[in-house]
Amino acid sequence: MIHQRPRAILRNEGHTDRRAEDTDTAREKIRPMQAWLNQYIDAQRKVYDAIPLAEVERLIGTVKDVWAADGHIFGVGNGGNMASMSHFATDLGKGASDKTGKRFRIITLADNTAWLTAIGNDYHYDDVFLRPLQNYARPGDLIIASSVSGNSPNLVKAVEWAAANGLRTASLVGAKRGRLAEVSAQTIVIDDTHYGRVEDAQMTILHMICYAFMEGGAA
């Protein structure tokens, strides 16, 4: 006697086969993305490996000197770099201040949007960092500018004014260096032109500055 298999079982097997085919197709689609992700990580690793740590240590020393003298630190950047500077001000102003017990006087110059837009509207966007700096800055203070191109006019103008008025100046820039590298007393160059990789490395440097005081013994 020949026994026939239940139709429900046969239907399930068909679904299983289709699911297996769909899984294989999905895997084929994922493989190119995995290759790209691996390439991205490899490229980022090379950028991190090339960070000039001696220059980072020097900038940490400058931050320490300004902090010890109760001076102000001003962070400036555009777009993602400005967001990184706000992050930096949070970590240094809160985390490092709490850890060391001595407060860091740090502000970023784009977080007051009303002031920034008033300057851009009434004067020029190139002045949006310069004019607040003129309100706050004193000789011996420090301005840190972060830029991939190194040529943003509003950053260059602020750093030039700072250098001419007795402030310490530092810039984080990409491989093109730009005008900021020429007008800053200290420059840390990230040897790449890819915006994402350079900005990630710059944020890492800003984190290293903060954590040098929180856990690295800089204080």
N, C-alpha and C positions, 0 to 999 in steps of 0.2 A: 504493500500500500504506500502510495506516495503522499507525503504530507506537504502541503503548501505553507509557506511562511506567512504570518499575518501581514496584511497590507500596511498596517500602522508601522511595523518594524521596517518594511521596505521604504516607506515614506521618510522615516527618520534617517535611514542610511543615506537617502538622497540629499537631505538637508545637511548631513555631516559632510558629504562630499563637497557640496557647494560652499560650506563654511571653510573647509580646508583650502578650496580654490581661492576664496576671498582673502584668507589669511596670507596665502602665498603671494597674491597680487599686492596686498598691503606691504608685505616685506620688501617686494621689489621696488615699490615706490619709496620706502623709507631709506633704502641703502644709499641712494645719491645724497639725501639729506644728512645721513650719518657721516658720509665722507666729507661733506662741506663743514659740518660741525667740528669734525676732527681737525680739518685744515685751519679753521678759525682759532681753535684752542692752541694749535701748534704755533700759529703766527702770534697769538697773544703771549704765549710763553716766551718767545724770542724777544718780544718787546720788554717784558718784565726782566728778563735776563740782562738786557742792555741798559737798564736804569742806572745812571751814574750815582752810585751810593755815596761816594765821597762828597758829591755836590748836595745830596740830600742831607747828609750829616752837617755840612756847612750851613745849610738853611735852617736846620734845627737849632744850631748854635745861634744864628741871628734871631730867631724867634725867642730863644731863651734870654738873650741879652735885652731885647725890647720888653719882654715880660718882666724881667728883673728890675728894669728901670721904670716900670709902671707905664710904659708907652702903649699906644694904640696900634692894633694890627688891622689893616683894611684889606678885604678880599674883593676882587673884581673879576668879572668874566661875562661872557655872553651865552645865552641859551643854556645848553647842558653844562657848560663850565660855570655859569652863574649858579646853577642848581648845586653843583659840586662845592662851590664856595659857601653856599648857605649850609650845606651839610658839614663842611669844615668848621664853620663858625659855631654850629651846634655842638660838635664833638669837643672843640677846644674850649668854647665858652662854658659849657656845662660839664662834660665828662672830665676833661683835664683839670678844670678849675676845682671840681669836687674832689678829685683824687689828690691834688697837690695842696689844696687849702689856700692857695693864692690865686686870685681871680685873674683870668685873661681878659683884657680889654680888646675885644674883637667885634667888628661889625662888617657886614657886607653892604655894598653901596647901591644895590638894586632892589632891596627888599621893601623899600617905601615906594610903592608904585605911583602914588599920587605925586610925590616929589619928582620921581623920574619922568613921568609923563609931562609934568609942568615944565621941566627943563627942556625936554625934547620938543615941546610945542612952542615955547616962548623963545628959546635960543636955538639949540641944534642938538641932535641926538649924540653927536660927538662929545658933548659937554656933560652927559648924564652922570659920569663918575667924577669928572674934574670938579664940578661946582660943589657937591656935598663934601668932597675931600678938602676943598678950601674952607669949609665951615668947621671941620673937625681937626684937621691934621696939624701937628706940631713937629718941629725938628726932632729927629731921633725916632719918630714913629716908623712903621713898616707898611708898605703896600705890597701885596702879592697878587700878580695878575696871572690868569690861566687862559691859554688860547691855543688852538691847534695851529692856526695860520701864523700867529704872531704879528699880524698886521691890522688888527681891528682898531680903527681910528680912535674910538672912545677909550680904549685901554692905553694906547700909545700916548694920547694926550694927557691922561691922568698920571702915567708913570713919568713922563717928561717933566710935568709940573712938580711932581714929588721929588725927583732928583734935583731939580733946580732950587727947591725950598728945604733942603736938609733932611729929607726922609730917606730911609733905607728902602731899596727897591729890589724886587725879585720877580722873576717870571718863570712860568712853566709853559713850554712851547713844543710844537711838533718839529719834525725834521727840516721844514722850510725855514725855521727860526724866525724870520721876519724882523720887523723894526724893533719889536720888544726886546729881542736879544741884544740889540745895539744900545738901547737906552737903559737897560737894567744893570744894576751892579752885580747881581747874581742871576744866572740863567740855568735852568735844568732843561735839557733838550731830550725829548722822547724821539728816538730814531725811527720814526714811521710817519706816514702822512694820512693813514686811515683814521677817520674821525673817532670811530668807536674805540679802536685800540688805544689811541693816544689819550682820549678822555678817561678810559678805564685806568690807564697807567698814572695819569695825573691825579685821579681820585685816590689811587693807592699811595701815592707820595703824600698827599694831604692826610691820609689816615696814618701813615708812618710818623708824620710830625706829631699828630695828636697822641698816638700811642707811645711815642718816645717819652712823653710826660706821664702817661697813665700807667705804663708798665715797663718802659725801657730804661729808666734811670736818668733821663735827661734833667729832671728836676733836682 
